[in-house]
């Protein structure tokens, strides 16, 4: 395998690169984004991480140039619809849900100033709820409707640590022929908080359970699932079912947990159109007796979203 560097960040800056997303434009160029985190990273007026950079490659990823930077864009996903490029995520770490559009291949972007220009679901001031959270997770288009997963973090106690028990799963959706920058065209499902009584008995020593960073996918039978990272010591993920054109999500603890490599850490799921296989990049361990957390990145495949097979190790921490 050959790896080409898109961007190097000197560790001395105490700034780190995260949340990568990539699409191929109609002319064949690649467009990629990432954001910044860490104690030295750029922050906005609320002292929150918020900056995203955009890159373009005209030689299939061999070389890259920085196109622009976008303030108040975080944890965002690139996708293409009707020849326009969109960037959908949050305005900052735990912020509002916002979307931007570019009609010139990612060189310039719209600004979400209000409900008519991409400010879709406002978050609260600083850490006041709602606190929207996500990752550069998949965009699903099914039956002329577009879906994407988010979470709303709402701590149950004043001193609650910012972690899994208080992430409420939700899904937003819109008709693909509607104006994606107009907030009134979007629908948000109910928000589903994880119930500790749902945890599988074999969840391990992890004292808190919860879900986050969901992947909305269509199953082989045509259902819509949101497959979420599950906080436990077991290699599991959680399946939340999406119905009523994105208006309702539900979870059945009897059938909603699946064995999933790297299910405790960030993963992403896409379906290959040619083979019909579902593919995931995750931090599962090829050796179940030696859990890796985030030190080994592997490719896995599945035909049904429930059974996953290891394909190859892509990156290993040295």
Beta strands, then each sheet from edge to edge (+ up, - down):
strand 1: 16-24
strand 2: 30-37
strand 3: 52-57
strand 4: 65-70
strand 5: 74-81
strand 6: 84-90
strand 7: 97-102
strand 8: 119-121
strand 9: 132-133
strand 10: 140-142
strand 11: 145-153
strand 12: 167-175
strand 13: 187-188
strand 14: 192-193
strand 15: 211-218
strand 16: 224-230
strand 17: 236-243
strand 18: 248-250
strand 19: 257-259
strand 20: 268-271
strand 21: 278-282
strand 22: 296-302
strand 23: 309-316
sheet 1: 1+ 2- 3+ 4-
sheet 2: 5+ 6- 7+ 8-
sheet 3: 9+ 11- 10+
sheet 4: 9+ 11- 12+ 13-
sheet 5: 9+ 11- 12+ 14-
sheet 6: 15+ 16- 17+ 18-
sheet 7: 15+ 16- 17+ 19-
sheet 8: 20+ 21- 22+ 23-
end
